[in-house]
Amino acid sequence: MGSFLAHLLITAGLLLLVSNFVQGVHVQGWGPAFLGALVLGLVNAFVRPVMVLLTLPFTILTFGLFLFVVNALMLWLVAALVPGFTVLGFVPALVGGLVLSLLNLAVAAVMGPGSSKRD
């Protein structure tokens, strides 16, 4: 349970960082960031796999680049569901999703190989 909360806090912090660096992505504080991180986790667990499966032909045709579009749509969906978290269009969602993915990758690299294991 502790690693789950730590992951949520890290993701919330990354959402706040994304909102500072990407024009068009706005998070109004830690509350919406924490809720956004929680909803993003749920969306990535339940909605994203369905979207990946439905868009598999596009993903294959674009050599995987269409997954960036899926990530953008997931971020945009979270912004539509969470009050205090806004994304002002597709391009900010695309850039925000890319920056969030890169930041998550950097955090995973710093935390080491055992950081993704469950308690």
C-alpha positions, 0 to 999 in steps of 0.5 A: 500500500505504501508504494501505491501511495508513493507512486500516486504522489510521484505521478501527482508531482509529475502532473504539476511539472507537466502543467508548468512546462506545457502550455495548455495543460493546467493543474490547480494544485495538489488536490486536482493533481492527486485526483488526476493521478488516481484517475489516470491510473484507473484510465490507463488500467481499464480504458487504455487497453481497450483503446490500444486493441481497437486502434491496433491497425493504426498502431501497426501502420504507424510503427507504434507512433499512434500510441502517442495519440492514445496517450494524449486521448487518455490524458484528455479524458482525465482532464475532462473527468477531474475538476481543476485539471484542464487540457486545452486541446489535442496538441497540448494533450499530445505534448503533455502525454509525451512529457509525462511519459518521459518524466515517468521513464526518468523516475523509473530509471532513477528508482531502479529495477525493483521500484515497480514491484508490488508490496 
